[in-house]
Each structure stands twice: as structure tokens, then as C-alpha cells.
Amino acid sequence: MATSSEGEDFLSDLLKCSICLEIYKKPKCLPCLHSFCETCLQAYVSSSTDDKTSNTEDLKTKVDTYTISKQSEFHCPTCRNVVKIEDNSSKTTWLKNLPDNFFIVNLIDRRSIKTESKTCDPCASDGKQEPASTWCVNCTEALCKQCGDYHKKFRSFRNHSFLDLHLVKTQEKAPFTGFIPCPDHPSTQAQVFCVDHHVACCTLCATIRHRKCSDILTLEEAAKDVKNEKVTHDLKAKLEELATNIQMKISSRKERQKNLQASKEAIEQEVNTMTNEAISHLETLRASFKQELHKYQEDVSETLESEISNLSNLLSRVVYQKQLLTASVEQGSNEECLVERQHILKSEGEIKNDSSVFPVKISTGKLSFRADSEFLNLKSKIRTLGHYVEPKKYCMKKGKIELLHKNDLCVGVCNAVFDNQGNIFITDYGRERVFECDITLNCKSTVSVPGKPRDITIDKAGHIFVSLPMEKEVIAVNTKKSTVQKIFSTSIVCWALYWMNDTFFISNGDIIQIYSDVGKKRDEIETSTTWMISGKQDSESILYSKDDKLMETSVCSKEEKILSSGSGCGLRGVSNDLEGNIYTIGINNNKLYQFSSDGYLIREVNMGEFHLKGDPWSVRLSDGNMFVITTTRGSVALFEITSDE
């Protein structure tokens, strides 16, 4: 159920002119029933017709007074239907004669009354702030008690309709008062209806403006039984259908917004992960390089320290011998000098040999760095982290059908269905189980069921329902929680199962039975060789095969339309895409058929090209451009309709 705020938002959108996008000001209704502000419509008609003026200063005068010499026309800004302007009529006169949309006026009044804290409008013009208690429908003004009493005393205002503001604020329905003003005399009640011009007016307007019209009725006579007329009901149904269609488009765009936000966040997360992994990898390389560099520096330093220590010891010996020789020369006798010199000569060769091990000049020891060529080119090569990929544009009628994945997942006949997340749920007849796969056909979860499951369907909330034909039961399956719950029993063997609009459709091949969401049987349709059922997107029609013919039937009514026929092809699975195209499988000729919504054959595809095990049995479309085909021997194949560009 919509909340009050959602209702107010919807009402606000309903009361906005589609040209100026503001609340309607004197809404006029075109023959196609779309309404616009009178001033907006005047400007639009002026710019759309062939009446051109070169002098912009005289534009308003020329628009008001120019008489059309021949019939002129323009397109409705909303539905683009052609609207013709009458011969010998000025635009201003023609526009003023268009019927006012009093329903919208009443809704605007109701909205104004209910959403604003009203003060008396006449008192406000004198700078006073008096609370209003009455609303004049004809003047569209709020009045305090005193002004309301005065208002009713004047002759011109005696016939005006008044509403109690307190009561109106608590009303849920539009405040229809019974007073219908004449378009040209707002203070006068409309009393007659011109059938020729489809407008209600007062008797004065009928005498002057509609004297040549052939069909003038009293308003009461014209409106007799109008609520029960087929036109009213048809119009209401069309408006409901239009509102549903528009709401679907709004929901589709909101879903696109949601998907856009989710995919943007996913891409950001992926980029963050990717860059963090790259940074982490570089940090690892840097730490490893620093460790290797430090170890090399330590090893070389240790060697140099050892050499310095040995050379220092040799230096100490040489210095000591030099000191002894000098002292013996300066202070000792010739004999002592001779003995000491001989002693030094004996050890000189040994010291010289030890010193020669260490060359005088060695490398400077200064290290240099030569970066890896790939690392040096990293900055120049990597100019971007990547780019986002826009969703593929595809046409289901013309796009190329490509096989993405195939796998032998089941034993015997299997059926499959997509959820709104792109996951695939499959019944495995031979193994008595239902399992969930991703779009690569990898099993994510599985649950055993108390019987051999045949058909599978899903509701808008994502609940999975499965038929158990031998048990004559319909069950609900939750693969994530591994739970199975019986929903209801059927009076026939339930081979086919399909959910649409809180209704279950079940077939044993010869009869289609219709059950409520709690398992109460509502109706049944005679058929033959109907092993699977589907429904047209967002409609009340179901699709099923019958004697090699594809049938479309409105719920609880007779068969209305044969979409296709074949000779011995053995039609089985049937489904449709978001564009309304219909797909069905021929089990005997191994073909996939694609039809337009009105039964025109778009193409047929030989499934033998894809080498699936078994004969094709079912076909199910996703909410996008993918579909899954199952076979009689447990094969599952996922296909994509790619862009035709």
C-alpha cells in the first residue's frame, strides 16, 4: 500500500502541466484528453502552427487577432496526436472554447486546502491574518466566517458553492460539490451540454455560442447513466493501463538508477582492490630489495673490517721495527745496530708477503642502482587504471544468439528459471533435488525434495515454487536455507507449473487448472499436449502449446489467438522477453523459434549446432538479454543475445 507521502508525490506530479512543469493554471483539455495551462497551450500552438510573425513586439496582438484562413493543426505535446483548429477561428477564441478540466481544478483546490494553513484571502489583502473557515469553490478563495457571511449576501455570489475547510481537510476523496460552473460564466451553473462540442455550459452560452449546434441536451439528460456507460469503463481501464505502463517505465528507470549506483560502487571497490594489491606488491618488492641491499652491504663491510684489522696488525709490526732500528742507530752500539738490523731483515720478507695479499687499490665500494626496465616504464605505460564499460545495446529481434556455457547437470528432464539477480534455479528430476547456479552454471547450493521435481516458477518476491507431479503437490523451495514447504495439493498430476499475478497455473497435459496463491481452485481450461505454461509480460494472458500450436489465452476466458503453428514439431517450453517477443522449443525438430508479440516469425535456430545432450525441453528468459535452455537428458545451456551493431 502506498504511503501518504507517496500519494502526495503522485498527486503533485498529476497536477503539474507537462509544458511548464508547474501546478496547472486554468487547465484546458484537448480532444485527446491531455490537459495543459491555457497560457502554455497558447504559446505552444503559436510556435507549432504556420502562423508566423516577424515583429516580436506585435506577437501577442497578432496571436490574439489573427484569423486562420485555412484549417491549421498541431501535435499534442504529450501523445503527439494531431489536433485540428477549426476554420475561421482565432487561436485565442479556439483555446478559450476548449473545455476546462474541472477535475484537475478540484484536485488543485483539495491539495491547496489540505496542505496549506489557510488564512482569509480578503483579510490578507488588508494586511490582516484571520483564520479561514470556508472555501469558495467558484472564487477559489479561503474566507473567514465574517467574510464568508458577507460573500453570501451579494447577489453575484449567492449561487457560489462553499465548503467547510475543516471537513475538507479530513476528506480522502476529491471535493466534488455538485456545482459545475459554466466555462465562460464561472458564477453560473452549467445547465446544458453541447454534444457537438462536448462541453457543458449555461443556457446563455447555449443560446449564443451553440445556437447552430444540432444536439443540445440538458446536463442531467446528457449525464444520465454516464457512470455505467461502456465509454466510462473503457476510459477508466485505459487510464489504469496507461498508469500501470507509466509506473512500469518509472520502476524500470528506478531499477536502472539502482543498478547504476550498485555497479558504480562495485567498480570503485574493484579499482580500490586492484590499486591496493598493486601498492602491496610494490611494497613487497621494495622490502625485498632493501633486505637484499642491506645484506650485501653487511657482508662486504664485514670482509673489509677483517682486512682492515689484518693490515692494522701488519702496520703495527712495521712501525715497531722502524722504531727499534731508529733507536739502535741513534743510541745503540755498532754491534747492537748490526744485530737488530739482521733481525728486521729476516721478518721484512714475511711482512711484505702478508701485505701483498691486499692490493693497494681496490673498488671504491660505492654501489649503483639499475632499475628494471619494466619498472622504469611503469609510469609511461600505465596511463589509466582502466575504463568503465557501458551496458551493451542489444535488440532481441536482431541480436546474435551466442552460447555462453553448457553443462550436463541433471539426470532426466530438467527445467530452469531466473531470479531478478541473474541466478538460475534448476529442477533435477532424476536426483530429486533443486539447485541454484550462477551465470557460469557453477552450482552454489542445493536442496533435496520429497519427490521428483518437474516444473519450476518464481514470484515477484523471489520465492521459488516447484511441482511434484507424482505427489500432486506444489512446494516452496529455499536453496539458501535448504528448506522445503508444501504449499497445496492439486487434483491432477501437475507436470506444468507457472505463477503470475498471485495465481498458479497447472497442467497435466490435457487440462490447465487455475489456483489461487493459497491453493484454492478457481477455474480450468481444456487443452492437449500442454506440458509447460508461461505468461506475457505484465498482462493477464498466458501462453502454452496445444497440438503443435502456440496459444494465447486471457485468464479465465476462451482461447483468443493462435500465435503460431507447426507440423509435428512438438512444441514444449515457452517464454517471452522484455520486448514482448515469444520463444518456444520444438522437441521433435530440435529448433528454437522466436516470434514477435503478434505471432510474426522472427527466426528459427537449429539447436543441433550447439551439441546439447538430449532434446530441447524448456526455454526461460532472464530480465535482460540471456536465456537458458534445458533438455530431456539433463543438459543446461546458457545463451546471450548480443548487440547487433
DODRENRO-63011 format. One record per residue (C-alpha): x, y, z. Coordinates in steps of 0.2 Angstrom, whole numbers, padded with zeros to 4 digits, always signed. Example, Ala and Ser with C-alpha at 12.3 -4.5 7.8 and 13.67 -1.06 7.14 Angstrom:
2
+0062-0022+0039+0068-0005+0036
***
This chain:
645
+0000+0000+0000+0007+0017-0005+0011+0029+0010+0003+0046+0012+0019+0054+0006+0020+0043-0009+0002+0048-0013+0005+0066-0011+0020+0065-0023+0010+0056-0035-0004+0069-0034+0009+0083-0036+0015+0075-0052-0003+0073-0058-0006+0092-0055+0009+0098-0065+0007+0105-0083+0019+0095-0094+0024+0110-0103+0029+0122-0089+0031+0109-0076+0022+0120-0063+0005+0117-0055-0009+0120-0068-0016+0137-0071-0033+0136-0079-0031+0119-0086-0038+0116-0103-0042+0099-0110-0038+0094-0128-0048+0082-0138-0036+0068-0134-0040+0072-0115-0022+0078-0111-0023+0095-0101-0011+0110-0101-0011+0128-0094-0021+0139-0106-0006+0151-0107+0006+0137-0110-0005+0129-0124-0007+0146-0132+0012+0148-0133+0014+0130-0139+0000+0132-0153+0008+0148-0158+0025+0141-0161+0018+0124-0168+0007+0131-0182+0011+0140-0198+0006+0157-0191+0022+0166-0190+0025+0185-0186+0041+0194-0189+0038+0208-0177+0041+0202-0160+0033+0217-0152+0016+0214-0161+0017+0195-0157+0004+0195-0144-0008+0206-0154-0006+0195-0169-0009+0179-0159-0025+0186-0152-0032+0193-0168-0025+0183-0182-0039+0173-0191-0034+0157-0199-0038+0157-0217-0037+0138-0218-0038+0124-0206-0022+0123-0195-0016+0109-0184-0003+0105-0171+0003+0089-0162-0002+0086-0143+0014+0089-0133+0011+0073-0124+0004+0059-0135+0008+0068-0152-0010+0065-0159-0015+0078-0172-0026+0092-0165-0035+0102-0178-0040+0120-0176-0057+0125-0183-0059+0135-0198-0062+0154-0197-0057+0154-0179-0044+0164-0170-0032+0154-0159-0037+0163-0143-0055+0161-0146-0052+0142-0150-0042+0140-0135-0055+0148-0123-0068+0137-0130-0058+0121-0125-0066+0113-0110-0059+0117-0093-0053+0102-0084-0063+0104-0068-0057+0088-0061-0040+0094-0060-0046+0111-0054-0055+0102-0039-0039+0092-0036-0029+0108-0035-0042+0116-0023-0041+0100-0012-0022+0100-0012-0022+0118-0008-0035+0116+0006-0027+0101+0014-0008+0106+0013-0008+0124+0017-0013+0133+0034-0026+0144+0026-0029+0162+0031-0043+0173+0025-0038+0179+0007-0049+0195+0008-0042+0199+0025-0025+0196+0020-0026+0209+0006-0029+0222+0020-0014+0215+0030-0024+0205+0042-0021+0187+0047-0038+0179+0051-0040+0160+0050-0051+0154+0036-0066+0143+0039-0074+0142+0022-0068+0139+0005-0077+0147-0010-0076+0134-0025-0081+0147-0038-0068+0160-0032-0055+0148-0026-0053+0158-0010-0052+0155+0008-0064+0165+0019-0065+0168+0037-0083+0167+0045-0086+0186+0043-0080+0187+0025-0090+0171+0021-0106+0179+0028-0103+0195+0018-0099+0184+0002-0115+0175+0003-0125+0192+0004-0120+0199-0013-0132+0194-0027-0117+0189-0039-0110+0177-0026-0126+0169-0019-0126+0154-0031-0107+0150-0026-0103+0134-0018-0095+0134-0001-0085+0121+0008-0081+0119+0026-0062+0119+0027-0061+0108+0042-0072+0094+0034-0062+0096+0018-0045+0093+0026-0051+0076+0033-0059+0070+0016-0050+0057+0007-0059+0059-0009-0060+0074-0021-0072+0088-0015-0085+0087-0028-0098+0099-0023-0111+0097-0037-0109+0114-0043-0102+0114-0061-0098+0132-0067-0100+0137-0085-0083+0139-0093-0087+0157-0098-0098+0162-0083-0090+0154-0068-0103+0161-0056-0117+0152-0066-0121+0134-0065-0119+0124-0081-0136+0118-0086-0134+0111-0104-0122+0100-0113-0117+0103-0132-0114+0085-0139-0106+0093-0155-0093+0102-0145-0093+0090-0129-0094+0105-0117-0106+0109-0103-0112+0127-0102-0125+0139-0096-0141+0142-0105-0135+0159-0111-0119+0151-0119-0130+0138-0127-0141+0152-0134-0127+0162-0141-0112+0151-0144-0121+0135-0148-0137+0140-0157-0131+0132-0173-0126+0115-0165-0138+0101-0169-0138+0091-0152-0140+0101-0136-0146+0092-0121-0149+0096-0103-0134+0092-0092-0144+0080-0082-0150+0071-0098-0133+0070-0106-0125+0063-0089-0139+0050-0087-0131+0033-0083-0114+0040-0088-0105+0031-0074-0111+0014-0081-0108+0018-0099-0095+0007-0108-0085+0023-0113-0083+0027-0095-0077+0010-0090-0066+0009-0106-0058+0025-0102-0055+0021-0084-0047+0004-0090-0037+0014-0102-0031+0026-0089-0027+0012-0077-0017+0003-0091-0008+0019-0095-0004+0022-0077+0002+0005-0075+0013+0006-0091+0020+0023-0085+0023+0016-0067+0032+0001-0076+0043+0014-0085+0046+0023-0069+0051+0007-0060+0062+0002-0074+0071+0018-0073+0072+0017-0054+0079+0000-0056+0092+0006-0069+0097+0020-0056+0099+0007-0043+0109-0004-0054+0119+0011-0060+0123+0015-0042+0127-0003-0037+0138-0006-0052+0147+0011-0049+0151+0006-0031+0156-0011-0037+0169-0004-0050+0175+0008-0036+0178-0007-0025+0187-0017-0039+0198-0002-0043+0202+0001-0024+0206-0018-0023+0216-0018-0039+0227-0002-0034+0229-0009-0016+0235-0025-0022+0247-0016-0034+0253-0005-0020+0255-0020-0009+0265-0029-0022+0277-0014-0024+0279-0013-0006+0284-0031-0005+0296-0028-0019+0303-0013-0010+0305-0023+0006+0314-0037-0003+0325-0026-0012+0330-0016+0004+0333-0033+0013+0345-0039-0001+0354-0022-0002+0357-0022+0017+0363-0040+0017+0375-0036+0003+0382-0020+0012+0384-0030+0029+0393-0044+0020+0405-0033+0011+0408-0022+0027+0412-0037+0037+0425-0043+0024+0433-0025+0024+0433-0025+0043+0443-0041+0043+0455-0034+0030+0457-0018+0039+0461-0027+0056+0475-0038+0047+0483-0023+0039+0482-0014+0055+0492-0028+0064+0505-0028+0050+0506-0009+0051+0509-0010+0070+0524-0023+0067+0532-0012+0053+0531+0004+0064+0538-0006+0079+0553-0012+0069+0556+0005+0062+0556+0012+0080+0569-0001+0085+0580+0002+0070+0580+0021+0073+0584+0019+0092+0598+0006+0088+0606+0019+0076+0604+0034+0087+0608+0026+0104+0615+0008+0102+0632+0002+0098+0638-0004+0081+0636-0021+0087+0618-0019+0093+0613-0010+0077+0620-0024+0067+0611-0037+0077+0594-0028+0076+0596-0024+0058+0598-0043+0054+0583-0047+0064+0572-0034+0055+0579-0041+0038+0573-0058+0042+0555-0053+0046+0554-0040+0032+0550-0053+0019+0536-0061+0029+0528-0044+0032+0529-0039+0014+0522-0056+0008+0507-0054+0021+0504-0036+0014+0505-0041-0004+0489-0051-0001+0479-0035+0000+0481-0024-0016+0484-0005-0014+0469+0000-0025+0453-0009-0024+0435-0004-0029+0428+0012-0022+0414+0001-0014+0401+0014-0020+0385+0005-0025+0374+0010-0040+0356+0006-0044+0350+0000-0061+0331+0000-0061+0321-0014-0070+0316-0008-0087+0298-0013-0084+0298-0003-0068+0305+0012-0077+0292+0012-0090+0278+0009-0077+0273+0027-0077+0273+0029-0095+0265+0013-0099+0251+0014-0086+0241+0029-0091+0224+0024-0083+0218+0011-0071+0205+0005-0084+0188+0011-0091+0170+0008-0087+0160-0002-0099+0143+0004-0104+0129-0009-0104+0128-0017-0121+0114-0011-0133+0105-0025-0140+0090-0029-0150+0081-0045-0145+0074-0047-0163+0091-0044-0172+0104-0048-0160+0116-0063-0162+0112-0078-0152+0128-0084-0143+0131-0099-0132+0140-0094-0116+0140-0110-0106+0133-0128-0106+0135-0142-0094+0127-0159-0090+0120-0155-0073+0105-0166-0071+0098-0184-0073+0082-0184-0085+0071-0170-0089+0075-0153-0080+0068-0136-0080+0075-0119-0075+0071-0101-0071+0080-0085-0067+0078-0074-0052+0080-0055-0053+0098-0056-0048+0103-0067-0063+0104-0083-0053+0097-0099-0061+0086-0112-0051+0085-0129-0059+0075-0145-0055+0084-0162-0056+0071-0175-0060+0082-0190-0058+0091-0185-0042+0076-0177-0033+0084-0161-0030+0083-0142-0034+0099-0132-0035+0105-0114-0038+0118-0110-0051+0127-0093-0056+0128-0087-0074+0143-0099-0076+0132-0114-0072+0143-0117-0057+0132-0125-0043+0130-0113-0027+0118-0123-0016+0106-0137-0017+0091-0145-0008+0083-0162-0009+0064-0163-0011+0052-0176-0007+0048-0182-0024+0054-0180-0042+0053-0161-0046+0047-0157-0064+0042-0138-0067+0049-0123-0058+0042-0105-0057+0046-0089-0047+0035-0075-0040+0040-0056-0039+0047-0058-0022+0059-0071-0027+0050-0086-0019+0054-0102-0029+0039-0115-0032+0041-0132-0039+0029-0145-0045+0030-0163-0039+0018-0172-0051+0018-0190-0044+0014-0182-0027+0001-0170-0034+0009-0156-0024+0016-0138-0026+0031-0134-0014+0041-0119-0010+0060-0121-0010+0073-0111-0002+0090-0117-0008+0100-0105+0003+0091-0111+0019+0089-0129+0012+0071-0129+0017+0056-0136+0008+0037-0132+0012+0021-0139+0005+0010-0125-0002-0005-0135-0008-0011-0151-0016-0018-0152-0034-0032-0163-0041-0022-0168-0056-0004-0173-0060+0005-0156-0060+0018-0158-0074+0017-0139-0079+0018-0125-0066+0018-0106-0068+0015-0092-0057+0008-0075-0062-0001-0061-0053-0004-0071-0037-0011-0086-0047-0004-0103-0051-0007-0112-0067-0005-0130-0068-0007-0143-0082-0007-0162-0083-0006-0161-0102-0025-0161-0106-0031-0148-0093-0025-0132-0087-0031-0128-0069-0030-0111-0061-0027-0110-0042-0026-0095-0030-0010-0092-0021-0016-0102-0006-0021-0117-0017-0040-0114-0020-0045-0120-0037-0054-0106-0047-0056-0112-0065-0049-0124-0078-0046-0124-0097-0047-0139-0109-0031-0141-0119-0020-0155-0126-0001-0159-0125+0002-0144-0114+0017-0148-0104+0023-0130-0100+0015-0113-0097+0021-0096-0097+0013-0078-0097+0015-0062-0107+0025-0049-0098+0014-0038-0087-0003-0044-0094-0017-0056-0090-0013-0068-0104-0005-0085-0103+0005-0094-0116+0005-0113-0119+0007-0126-0133-0008-0135-0139-0007-0148-0153+0008-0140-0161+0000-0123-0159+0006-0109-0148-0010-0102-0139-0013-0085-0130-0027-0085-0118-0034-0072-0106-0036-0078-0089-0052-0087-0086-0058-0085-0104-0058-0094-0120-0043-0095-0132-0041-0079-0141-0027-0080-0153-0016-0093-0161+0002-0086-0162+0010-0099-0172+0008-0117-0179+0019-0131-0184+0018-0148-0191+0024-0162-0179+0037-0150-0171+0031-0155-0154+0031-0138-0145+0036-0138-0127+0044-0124-0117+0038-0106-0120+0044-0089-0113+0045-0071-0118+0057-0056-0116+0055-0038-0111+0052-0033-0128+0037-0044-0130+0045-0057-0141+0040-0075-0138+0051-0090-0138+0046-0108-0139+0055-0125-0142+0052-0139-0154+0056-0156-0146+0054-0166-0162+0064-0155-0174+0077-0148-0162+0073-0130-0165+0071-0114-0156+0058-0102-0163+0057-0083-0159+0041-0074-0163+0035-0056-0162+0021-0052-0149+0008-0053-0163+0014-0070-0170+0026-0065-0184+0041-0077-0185+0057-0068-0182+0069-0083-0184+0071-0101-0180+0088-0108-0173+0094-0126-0176+0099-0131-0158+0109-0146-0165+0123-0134-0169+0126-0132-0150+0128-0151-0147+0117-0152-0132+0114-0169-0124+0095-0174-0126+0081-0165-0135+0077-0147-0130+0063-0146-0117+0061-0129-0109+0067-0111-0113+0067-0097-0100+0071-0078-0102+0080-0068-0090+0076-0049-0086+0090-0045-0098+0097-0052-0114+0100-0070-0108+0090-0086-0109+0093-0104-0103+0088-0120-0112+0086-0137-0104+0085-0154-0112+0076-0171-0109+0093-0178-0103+0099-0166-0090+0109-0153-0101+0108-0135-0097+0114-0121-0109+0115-0103-0106+0114-0091-0121+0115-0072-0124+0108-0061-0137+0122-0049-0141+0122-0032-0149+0118-0032-0167+0129-0017-0170
***
